[in-house]
Structure formats: C-alpha cells, structure tokens
Amino acid sequence: MIFSISKNSFYAIFLLFCLGFTWGTSFSIAKFAMESGITPLGYSFWQSLGPAVLVFIFAIIKNKKIPPTNIKHIIFYFICGLLGIALPNLTMYFSATHVPSGILGLIVNTSPIITYVFSLIFLIEKYSWQRLSGILIGFIGLFILFLPKLSSYSEYKWMLFSLFTPILLASCTIFMVKFRPTKTSSIELSSGMLFASTILILPLVISSKAFHPIAFPLNTPDLFILIEIFLSSIGYILFFELLRIAGPVFYSLVGCIVALAGLFWGYVIFNENIKPIEWLSVFLILLAIILVTKKESK
C-alpha cells in the first residue's frame, strides 16, 4: 500500500493553514475586545453583520449578481447561521464563564472526532483507519498542548453543556456538505449565512441591551472590531471553499491549526518560548494533517 498527495490536497492544506491562522488571530482579538468591556453579544453582532456586508459586496463585484434568495437558499442560510454561528457562540460564551479556558478549548476541539462519526453515519465518508488515526493523533496533540492549563475542576454539568458547541459545529459542517446548493459559490453562501446569523442574533442584542456602537474617531477596541470584521470576512470564504475542496473531516482539523496559531502569536508578540512538550504537540498535529490528507491506494 502506498500513499500519495494530489495537487488538490496541497491546495486543501494551504486553505487549512490560512483559515486556522485567520481564526487563531481572531480569537486573540476577541479576547482583547472582551477584556475591553465589549459584551459577547455586542461583539458577535458586529462579527456577523460586518463580514455579511463585506462578503455581500465582494460577491456582487465578483459574480455581477445578487446571491440567490430563493426559498431553498434562504432555508440553507438560516440553518447554517443557527448551527454554525448563533447557537455555538452562545453555548461557548455561557460556558466560558464557568469552565476554565484550557478545558473549554479541549472540549471545543473534540469537533473533529464528532465530525468523523457524523460523516460515517450520514455516509459522507467511508471508514478509514488512517483518517481515524490522524484525528485521534491530532486530538492527543491538542491534549498535550492544553494539559498545563488543566486543573482540578468539578463543574461537570457545565462541561457537558459546553459539549453542545462542538456538536453544533460538527452538525453544521455535515449539513453544509450534505445539502450545499449546487451552482452557488462559496462567497455567496458565506454572505447568506452571515446575514441569517445577524438576523438571529439581533433580537438577543436588543432585548439584552448589548449593542456596542462604533463611533469615530475610533478607539482601540473599535479599531480591533473593524480588523476582526475584515479577518472574519476572509475566514468565512475560506471556510466554505475548504469544505468544498476537502470535505468535513479534513476541515475539522482547523482547530489544531488555531492552536498552533496561538503558539505562534505567543512567540512573536509576547516572546514566549516554545517548550519541548509543545514541539511534540506541533509534530503530532502536523502528522495528523498528513494522515488525514494522504489518500490510500493499493
């Protein structure tokens, strides 16, 4: 049995790293915004509306037409916006106040395992010991990375509640692959999903009075919101394109790249040394990507 990597696989790896580093940078910016007093709902609203507008404009410029708005597409947009943005963000934000970040990060990154199980159930993927091994190795790499952050913790009900986040994300990924409308670009689907998410989040923002106005001249938190809007716009386009090219199981490894991005920015910005145990984690994550990417052939 031999292993081969196609040109499409190299393209998929490139997209995976771009998306992972984009989202990894976004999480660092989000943390700064939360510490600056911006409410999670207020921040989420801008991270839905801002990218929705930018991606919509880009879609019109590129395709010379408005993204599809028939009933089939609208249903797709709202289900993706609910499962992929609105609900997982809420469960993660509520869990974050009760679950230590190390444990929460590990739980959220169980998404690849859940995605692989769902892919087998819905016949999107065929069973492969190689892919399963890659996913488990990637999770072990993440566990090693998060291990120093784990401490004695007994609020198991909140740990169970936080499991809704990876389950929802995995469900959204499978839905997108299974029911993606034909002849519709990744840019158009991203725009529709983001507008749907904005509509879903808006009532919560209004009822909780969590709206955060952006005023000029910009202060530092507002400037970071605009930077994040730009990064999120790129991220959601990469997200749909990666799903189209490589499928849900490979995409689910993006959490591993997000973790590596955290190490990278810690080294570059905060001059944090990468420890030997963290290099082991990096090796395992890269090995996982290779195993999930390579195609088996006799």
N, C-alpha and C positions, 0 to 999 in steps of 0.2 A: 504494500500500500504506500502511495506517495502523496505528498502534499503540494498544492500549487496555489499561488495568489494571482488573481487576474488584475487587469487594469482597473476594473470596476471596484475591486477590493481595495486597491491603493487609494482610489477616489473616496471610498467609504471611510477609510482610516483618516484621511485628510479632513473630511467633514466632521468625523467624530471628535478629533482633537480641536478643531475650530469651535465646534459647538460647546465642548467641555470647558475650554478656556474662556469662552464668552460667558457661559453661565457661572463658572467659577469666579470670574471677576465681578459678575453681577451680584453674587451672594455677599462679597466683601463690601460692595457699595451699599447693598440693602442693610447690612449690619450697621454701617456708619449712619444711614438715614434713620434707622430705628433708635440708635443712641442719641440722635439729634432731636428727638421728640416727635418725629412724624409717626402717626399711628399706622399699624399694619394695613388696615382697610384703606386709609387715605393713600398710602404708598401703592397698594395693589391696584387702586382705581387708575392712577396715572400710568402704571405699568401695563394696563390693559388698553386704555384709551390712546395714550401716546403712540405706542407701536401700531395700533389699529389704523390710526390716521396716516402714519408714515408709510406703512406697508401698502395701504389702500392707494395712496398717491403713486407709489412705485409700481404697483400692479397696473394702474391706468397708463402710466408712461410706457411701460414695457409691452403691455398687451393691447394698447389702444382701445380698451373697452372696460366697462364696469364689471367687477367679479360677479358670477352668476348669483341670482337671488330667487330662483325657483324654490318650490316647497321642499324638494329633496335636498338641495344645498342648505337651505335655512335650518332644517332639522339636523343635518350633519354639523353645521356651525355651532348650534346650541348644545348639542350633546358633547361635542369636543370641548367647548368652552366650560361646560359644567364639570365634566370628568377630569379635564386636563389642567384647568386653571382655578376656577372658583372654589370648588369643594376641596381639592388637595391643599390649596393655600390656606383655607380656613382651618382645616384639621391640623396643619403644620403650625400655624400661628397659635392656636389654642394649646397645642401640645408643648410648644416651646416654653411656655410659662411654667410648666410642671415637670418637664423631662430635661435632664442635662443635655447640653448640645452634643456631647460625644455619643451618648446613647441614641439621641434623636437622629443624628447623622447616620449611624449604623443601621437603624431601623428603616429610614427612608431609602437607603441603598440596598435593601433587600429586593428592590424593584426588579433587577434582572432575573432573580430566581422565580419570582411570581410571574413575570412576563413569559419566561420559558414554559412554565407549567400551563399558563393560559394558551400559549401558542400550540402546545401539544393537544390540549382539549379541543380547540377550535380548528385543528388540522391546518394551521398555518405553517408549522414546522414539523419535520419528521424527527423522530428521536435520534440523537447522535451522542455517543459517549464523549466525543471530542468537544462538542459545544457545551455539554453539561459540565465536563471537567473544567473548561475555560471559565464558565460562570462561577463555579464553586471556588476556583483558584483566585478569581478576581475578588470574590467576597472575603476570602481569607486575607488577601492583601489589604482590603479595607479594614478588616477587623484588627489587623496588626497596627494599621495607621491610627485607628481610633482608640486602641487599647489603653494608652496612657491617660486618656480623657475619661475613661470609665471609672466609676466609683460605686460604693455601696448605695444601692437605690431600691426602695421598696414600694414605690407607687406604681404597682403593676397595672392598675386599671388605666392609667394614662399611657403606659407603654402599649397596651392593647389598643387604646384609642388611636395612638399615633400610627398604628399599622394600617389605618384607613388610607393614609397618604400614599404609600407605595402600591396598595391595592387599587386605588383610584387611578394612579398614573399608569399602572400596567393595563388596567381596563381600557383607558383612553387610547393607549398605544395599539392595543389589539383592535379596538373599534375603528381607528383610523386606517389601519391596514386592510381590514376586512370590508369596510364599507366606503372607502375613499371613492368619491365621484370620478368617473372617467373623464378624460379630456379637460381636466381642471388643473392649473399649475399650482405648485407649492405656495407661490406668492398669494394667489387668490384665496386658497384655503386658509392660509395664515391670517389674512385680513378678516375674513368672515368669522373665524374662531375668536379673534381678539375683540371684534365688535360685539359678538354674542356674550363674551365674558364680561365686557364693560356693562352691558345691559343687565346682566345677572347680579353684578356687584353693586351697581348704583343704588338700588333700594336700601341695601345694608349700610352704605356710606351715608345716605341721607338720614335714615332712621337713627343711626348712632352718632350723627353729627361729627363724622370723622373726616370730612372733606378738608384737604390741605390746599389752600390757594397758592399758586405760583405768581409772585409779583416781581416786577423789575424796578430797580436793579436787583439782580439775582444775589441771594445769599448763598453760602456754601452748600447747605443741604439741598436747596432748589437746583443748584447747578449739577449736583450729583444725580438728582432725579432726571434731568434732561440727558445726562450722559447715559444713565441706565435705560432711558427710553430708546436711545439710539442702539445700544447693545442688544436690548431685548428684540428690537425690530429685526436685526441681523439674525439673532438666535432662533426666532420662530421660523424664518425662512429656511435656515439650515436644518431645523428640526423636521419639517415636512419633507425636505429633499433627502435627508438621511434615511427616513422611513421608506421613501420610495425606492431608493437605491439598494439599501441593505436589509430592510425588514426590522421587525420589532425586537428580536433577541439581540442583534448586534447593536441597535440603537440604545438598548437598555444599559449598555456598558458606559454610557456617558457619565454616570455618577462616579465611576472610577477616575475619569479624566478631570471631573470637577474637583475631586480630592487632590489629584496631582497639581491642579492649578492653585489650590490653597497652599501647598508646599512651595510652589514656585514663587508666588507673591510674597509669602513669608520670608523667603530667602532674598528676593530682590528689594522689597520695600523695608522690611523690618530687620534685615541682616541676620535672620535666624539660620543657624547651621542645620543641615540635613543629617540626621543621625544614621548610624549604620542600620538600625532596625527599620528606619523609614526607607532607606535604599532597598532593603529586602521587599518592602511593600511595593515600591515602584517596579521592581523586577517582576513580582507576581502579577501586578496589574497589566504590565506590557505582555507578559506571557499569556495572560487570559485573552487579551485582544488578538494575539496571533492565533491562538487555538480556535477562537470563535470565528475568525476571519477566514482561515485556511479551509479550502474545500477538499474533502477526501475523494480520492479516485483510485480505482484499482488499476 
